[in-house]
């Protein structure tokens, strides 16, 4: 499959301009395959590794889905580490260069929870966080999942390896049933497939073969 140009993807002018400002015209293989499928509202399992551009592969359709006029929480991105949560947040902010009505908030351990609670009270449509800290806010009712339309599990295999399975399941159970779930993982272990069988609805499988993993890309 040939890689698509971002201008061919039916993106909003604001997102398309932000991507071009970042210096990218052509999508990577995972972006070419995943963006349109996720924008159709389908559940997706993407098998790809770091460096393939997977952050934009789910970030672009996620930000297209968010309604900027609705200040409530609409998307939750779960990441295994605070470092990845920060990295994904920075990528989202670059994509939002011309969509400043959408607020993205990273929440993770090691940061004062009071500061996060204050930030959450101001409202954020997209939360990017580690499962443990997201669970903590859910218990405190400082994070309410009733309006969430999309959940992304980024580096799902890493999260399971780190023992987050129970937290992930608890979070997914609390989100409205009609939400869209997108999962990215470097490997498709039996545990990943079991999780997908339980929580994903007729998912599309998207795989990037290793020889395509070296494409210079927007991550």
Secondary structure, DSSP 8 states (H G I E B T S, - for coil): ----BGGGS---HHHHHHHHHTT--B--HHHHHHHHHHHTT--EEEE--TTSSHHHHHHHHHHHHS-TT--S--EEEEESSHHHHHHHHHHHHHHTTT-TTS-EEEE-TTS-HHHHHHHHHT--SEEEEEHHHHHHHHHHTSS--TT--EEEETTHHHHHHTT-HHHHHHHHHTS-TT-EEEEEES---HHHHHHHHHH-SS-EEEE--GGGTT-----
